[in-house]
Amino acid sequence: MIRQRTIKNVIRGRGVGLHTGETVSLRLLPATVDTGVIFSRVDVEPAVDIPALSQHVSETTLATTISSGECRISTIEHLMSALYGLG
């Protein structure tokens, strides 16, 4: 059985994209059981959710990129490893 955990409170962050140099915002939200990690592009209309699953991996050169249609989210491995490290 895989142990599931979630965060208790909303976490917000802002910074500069590692490969793009663009300003990016991040918001981590608590989730219900069996939700998994879902990345959401809320800067596009309509917003696009991309689950952090292997079938959504579209690129692995220099960074792990997941995508759905034209929407892409890159360098997710940094956040994923931090979440894994926190248990």
C-alpha positions in Angstrom: 0.0 0.0 0.0 1.3 3.4 -1.0 1.2 6.0 1.8 -0.5 9.2 0.8 0.0 12.6 2.3 -1.1 16.1 1.5 -0.2 19.6 2.7 -2.2 21.2 5.5 -2.3 24.8 4.1 -2.1 26.7 0.8 1.5 27.5 -0.1 2.4 30.3 -2.5 5.6 31.2 -4.3 6.9 33.4 -7.0 10.1 33.4 -8.9 11.9 33.3 -12.2 11.6 30.3 -14.6 15.0 28.5 -14.7 15.0 28.1 -18.5 12.6 30.8 -19.6 13.6 33.7 -17.4 9.9 34.6 -17.1 8.2 35.4 -13.8 6.2 32.4 -12.6 3.8 31.9 -9.7 3.2 28.7 -7.8 0.3 27.7 -5.5 0.2 24.4 -3.8 -3.2 23.3 -2.5 -4.3 20.5 -0.2 -5.9 17.6 -2.0 -8.3 14.8 -1.2 -7.4 11.1 -1.1 -6.3 9.6 -4.4 -6.0 12.9 -6.2 -2.3 12.7 -6.9 -0.2 15.7 -8.0 -1.9 17.8 -10.6 -0.3 20.8 -12.2 -2.7 23.5 -13.5 -2.0 26.2 -16.1 -4.3 29.0 -14.9 -2.7 31.6 -17.2 -4.6 30.2 -20.2 -8.3 30.2 -21.0 -9.7 27.8 -20.1 -7.3 26.6 -17.4 -5.7 23.3 -18.2 -5.0 20.5 -15.6 -2.1 18.2 -16.2 -1.7 15.2 -13.8 1.9 14.4 -13.0 1.7 11.0 -14.7 4.2 9.3 -17.0 1.8 9.5 -20.0 2.0 13.3 -19.8 5.8 13.5 -20.0 6.6 15.1 -23.4 10.2 16.1 -23.0 13.2 15.1 -20.8 16.1 17.1 -22.3 17.5 19.4 -19.6 14.2 19.3 -17.7 11.1 17.1 -17.3 8.2 18.6 -19.2 4.6 17.5 -19.0 2.0 18.6 -21.5 -1.6 18.4 -22.5 -2.4 19.6 -26.0 -0.5 22.9 -26.5 0.0 23.5 -22.8 3.4 22.6 -21.3 4.9 22.8 -17.8 8.6 22.4 -17.5 11.2 21.6 -14.8 8.6 19.8 -12.7 11.3 17.4 -11.3 12.5 20.0 -8.8 9.1 20.3 -7.1 8.4 16.6 -7.4 11.7 15.7 -5.7 11.1 18.3 -2.9 7.6 16.8 -2.3 9.0 13.3 -2.2 11.7 14.3 0.2 9.1 15.8 2.6 7.4 12.5 2.7 
